[in-house]
Amino acid sequence: MLQAKPRAIANENDLIQILERSPIITSLHADWNGIFLGHFRTPAYESPEVSSLFWHSLLIFPKTEAPIQARRTLDGKIRHEQVVEGDIVITPAQVSHRSCWNAEHDFIVIAIAPDIFARAVDESAEPSNIELLPQFATSDGLVLQIGLALKGVLENNPQGSRLYAETMANALAVHLLQNYSAQQPILREYSGGLSSRQLRQVIDYINDHVDRDLGLAELAAIVQMSPHYFTRLFKQSTGLTPHQYVIRRRVERAKELLLKGELSIAEVAYSVGFANQSHLNRHLKRLLGVTPRHIRQR
């Protein structure tokens, strides 16, 4: 008798159908590039055997009221597990996964495209050469914190979060390659930051497109670098990550427009790339210590 093939997961909607539960929150409409996040809550359940066709996936267990008793089949290997808060499970693309558990619980699914891994450290790398290893439930505090940070962005500001999401995806990919891959990547060390010409190119591009939902790979491509090295060198040059720098430039541009008084506060927020007025208020207060109304009244 032929063994049934695992059900294929080709996209986010396939995952939702297999779990038979709508996500509490999802990045499906957040315009993220190369990374998906879904936060689910499910009762005791047995999943069918599944396999992601293209993307590598993580399960993150952010909070468990009590240890979860689970039976997991991963790449043909079976293990009985006690899953606790902070545990993660890694399922590489095209690796079969099946599980059942005894209690209702929350979990976060993060799926990352192979090219994010390949180009996180080397623009010339081929996605097919990346071999991520399957991992049964294990504790990983960094992965947990990245997952919670991305979930928090979706809860508070899903629109305009592409640069932050890609930055987190890059950091996550590098961490996974260093700790859960068949061959650790060789990370070259750079010092001195970007050249003056490179920095000016990137800053000019940010200034010209500050109202757009910029991406990390988009900025790195300007100076023909991998996102990993671009982020490191940009921070060496400016003292800020690309995401932090873009937020600061938006705040500075918003201040200029507020002082002119020609646009409403909401119009100012949209014109400089913030998702809404509340988003502008939060960053103005954090960086300048004032609200838009205080600036306008000067």
C-alpha positions, 0 to 999 in steps of 0.5 A: 500500500502506497504511503500518502504524501504530505499535504503541501503548503504553498502559501499562507491560506493553505496553512490556515485551511489545514489548522482549521482556525482563523489566525488571531493576527496575520501579516497577510495584508502587511506587505512584508517581503519574504516573511509571513507571521501568523498567531493562532490559538488552537484546542487539543488537535492532531494535524495532518502530515504537511510539508511546505513547498518553498518556505522554511517555517518556525513554530514559536510557543510564546506562552503556555499555562502548563507544559503541553504534551505533544507527539511530533513527527518531523522528517520521519522521526517521531518524538514525544515532547513536553512543550513549554513557554519559549520553545521553538520548532524548525521545519525546513522547506520540503520536510514533512511535519505532523503533530498532535497535542493535548491542550489548547494553546497559542503559537506563532508561525513564522515562514521565511523564504529561502532567498532571505537566508541565502542573501542575508549574508551573501548576495551571490549565494543560491537559496538551494545551497542553504540547508536548514536542519529540522529541530524538535522543540527546543528553547531559543530566547532570541527567536522568541523575542523576534517573534514577539516583536514582529507580532507586536508590530502587527498589533500596533502598526501593520501598515508601514512595517516592511523595513522593520519586518525585513530587518527582523527577518534578516537577523532571524535568518542569520541566527538560524544559519549560525545555530541550526544549519548543516554548515555555518556561514562564514561572516566576514568582519567589516569596520569603518562603515559605508564610504561617504559616497555609499552613505550619501546614495542611501541617505538621498534615496531615503530622503526622496522616498521617505513617504514610502514603505521602504524595504531593507533589501531595497536599501541594501541593493543601492550599494550592492550589499547583502542586507546583513552587511548593509545593516552593520555598516550603515549602523557603523556610519550613522549610529542607527539601524536603517529602520531607526534612521528612516523613522527619525527622518520621518519625524524630522520631515513631519516637524517641518510640515507641522511648523508650516501649518499647511496640512492637517496632522493626519495629512502630515502623518501620511505624507511622511510615511507613517501609517496614521496620526497615532503612529506619528504621535507616538514617535514624535513623543518618543524622539522629541518629547512633544506632541504634534499639537505642541509643535503646531502651536509654536 
